[in-house]
Amino acid sequence: MTAFATTAVLAAPVLAATTLLTTDADAATRGRVVEVTVGTDGFTAPAAVRPGPVAFRVTAADPEGAYLGLVRLRPGVTLQRYLTDLEKAYGAGDPAAARAVQREVVMFGGAAVQPGTPVTYGTRLAPGSYHLIDFREVGRPGLAAKVRPLTVRPGAGAAAEPRAEARIVQRETPEGPRFDAPAEIRSGATVRVVNRSRQYNEAILMPVRPGTTGEQVGAFYRGMDGGPQAPSPFTGGPAGMVPLSPGRAATFAAPLRPGTYALVTWLRSSDTGRMFAAQGMHRLVTVR
């Protein structure tokens, strides 16, 4: 997988390996937190949850971390068909396969996690059948066996949505998709991500060296996209929201070390095959 494999290579311990801070997402869903642990041989997760707002606290024991996402197959689509197109879209960067993925599933987001630091991901779920998938496993043997079904059973669920302290919006512009985001985010705050663009996309925070400019971040991605090579500005691995379908919203909370981060996406356009970040979908954010 071009995007996620690159992220894995760049990954290094950067998030504070401390007890997870109490967040608004935790408070709003106390007693309804789903524990998910990702290891080198896959991950463990409950088979069923109640409907309504659900918080997933994702912990990575795998040194590579995790890109754990939640998807729901559209009617008539098999899991194998989706996984085949997913591998083409993420591995070969096939725009046609990326468009097929968008037609085949609804992506509810999820958590990009580093070892030793859980990330809480929150979303609202209706009754039905879903699948949890670690996108880092795409392109590796036995992917289908590592996907976990999740059933949302009918019945009463919590009514309260997690209260977000910050908001990131993915939106269309004449120059292509862009992020609207605050200049500062408090470490451990619940961040709501809203996808108002035309394609599934992600919102990933990557720590950068002090003094890094937006132009240096852009130059690195343009180099990955076939342009002149530029040094990596990153000092550690990713945390944040894995792909969300257009029109979807979800939250994440991560106790990041204070500093400067690049808000980026590692995904490619399903129209052109080019990396969104190489076309300007990135910005600098201070975590305090």
N, C-alpha and C positions, 0 to 999 in steps of 0.2 A: 504494500500500500504506500504510494508515494507520500501522501500527506502525513499519515499517522506514523509511518516508519521513520520519516524525517524527524518528527517530534520525539520519537523514542530515542533516537541518537542524541538529540540535544538535551534530553532529560538529565537532571542532576538534582540531588537533594537541595531544595531551595525554600520549601514551605516550612513554617515553624512546626517542629515535631513536638507539639504540646497538646494538652487536652483541648478538644474542640470547644470553642467558645459557645455559650448559649446564644442562640440567634432567634430572630422573630419567627423564622420558619419552625424552629423547635417548639417555641411557646405555643404557636397556633395549632400545632399538630401533636401536642404532648400525648403520649399514649398511642400514637398512630405512626410512630417512626419505624420504618422497615430497615433492618440491618442487612447490608450486602457486603460480603468480603470477597475480594478478588485475589486469587493466588496464581502461581505459575501453571497450575493444571486446570484453571477455570475459575468459577466463582460459585458461591453459595448464596441463595436467596429464597425467601418464602415462596410457596407455590400459589398463594392467594392472598388478596387484600380486600378490604371493604371499599366501596365507592366514595367519591368526594376527594377533597384535598389529601394527598398522601406525600409524606416526606421519606426519601430514601437516604439513609446515611451510608455512604459508600467508602469503604476502607480498602486500600491496596497493600497486599503483602508481596505482590510481584514487584521486583526491583524496577521493572519498566513502567510501573503505574498501571492506570486503567483508563479507558475511554468508554465507560459503560452507558449505553443508550437504551431507550425504551421505544418500541415500535408496535404498530398494530397493522396487520395485513388487511388490505382492502378485500372486499368480497370476490371470491374466485381465484385469488392469488395464493399459491402454495409457498411454504417457507423455502423450499429448494429453489424455486424460480427467483424469488427475491434475493437469496444469497448469491446465486449465480450472477445476477445483474450487479449486485453490490460489489462483488470482486472485480468485475470488469470496470465499474465506475471508479473505484478507489485504487485498483491496482494498475490498470492500463490507462486510466484517465479518459475513458471512453465517454464522450458527451451523450451519445445515444443511450448508453447504459445508465447514465446519470438521470436522463429523462425518464427512463423506464422505472428506476427506483422511486422517483417522485410520484409516478402513477400507481405504484404497487403498494406503498405503505404510507401511513401517517407517522411522522417522527415526532415524538413527544419530548425530545431533548434528553438530558442525562448529565452525568458528571465526569469531567476530566479530573483525575486524581493522581497525586504523587504519593509514594510510599511514606507511611507514618503519619499522614495528615488526612483524616476523613473530610469529605465534602458532603454537605447536605443538599440534595436536589429535591425540589418540590413541584408537583403538578396536580391537576384535577383529573380524575379518571372516572369514566362511566363504566357500568357493567359490561363485561365482554372478555375476549381473549387477546392477550398481548404477548410480546416477547422481549426479554432482556438480552442484549448482545454487547460484548466487549469488542468495539470496532478495531482495537489493536490486533485482534485475532484474524481479521480479514486478510486473506492471502496465505494463511498458514494451514497446514493439514488439519482435518477434522473440525472445521468451523461449525458445521451443523450440530455436532454432538456437544458443542460448548454453549449453544444458545439455550436459554432457559425460558419455558413458558410461564406466564403469569396470568392468573385468572382474577378478574375483579368481579366478585360475587354480588348479586342483587341484594339490596337491603339498605338499612339506614347507615349513613356515613356522616362524618363531621361536615358542618356547613361553612366554617370559617376558612377563608383563604389566607395564606401566609401574607403578612404585611411587609412590603418591601421598602427598604431605605433608599435604594438606588435603582435606576432603570437604564437598560441598554436597549436601543431600538435598531433593528436592521431594516434599512429602507432603501428604496430605489431613488437614484438621481440621474440626470442626463449623462453623467460620467460613469455610471454603474453603481452597484450597491455600496452603501456606506454605513458606518456606525454613528448613531447619536448616543453619546455617553457623557456622564459627568467628568469633570477634570480630576476629581478626587473621589475615592471610595474608602470607607472605613473597613479595616480588616475585620472579618467575621460578619460583616453586614449581609443581610439578605438582598440579593440583586435580582430584579425581575428582567428577563430577556424576552423581547417581543419581536417576532419576525413579520415585518411588513413588506418583505421583498418578494420576488417571484419564485425563488428557489429555496430549498432547504439550506440552512446555513448554521454556523456555530459562532460562539463568542468566547474566545480563549484568551486568558491572561498569561503572558510570558514575561518573566523578569528580565530587565535589560541593564546594561552597564550604566553607571551614573554619567550623565551628560549625553546619552544617546539621543539622536534627533529622529524625527519622523522620516526624514529623507534617508537616513541610514537603514531604518527598518524597511522602507520601500525598496531600497537598492538591493538588500539581501533577497527579498522575494522576487524581484525582477531577475536576479541571477538564477534563482531556482526555476524560473519560468522561461529560461533560454537566453537571458541577457548576459551581460558581463558579470562574472562572479564577484561577490562582495562578501566581506567578513560577516559572520553571524554576530548580531548584537546581544544574543541571549546568554544569560548566566544560569539558567535552570529550566525546569520542565513546566508543563502546562497545568493550568487549573481553570475550571469554568464550565461552560455549557456546551455539550456536544450537539449534533445537528437537530434543529427544530424545523418542522414543515412550515410553509407559508401560512399565516393566519394563526399560528400557535404561540403560546406564551408559557414560560415556566420560570422557576426561581432556582438560584444556587447560593450557598453561603460557604465561604472558605476562609480560614484564619491565615491569611497571607502575611509574610514578613513585610513591614513597611518598606517602601521604595518605589521606584519607577517601573512600570510594566507597559508592555505593548499589548493592546487589545487587538487580536488578529483572528483570522480564519485561515485554515489550511486547505480549504475546499476549492474546487475549480468550477467555473461556469459550465452549466450543461449546454450552453449555446456555443461557446467558443473553445472550451477545454482549457482556458487560461486560469491561473490562480487569481482569485478575487483580490488577495492582498497585494499581488503584483500590479493590480490596476487601481490601487489606492484605498482598499478596504482595510485600514488599520489606523490606529491612533494611540497616543501615549496617555496613560492614566497613572495618577499617583495614589498609592495605597498608604494610608496613614493609620 
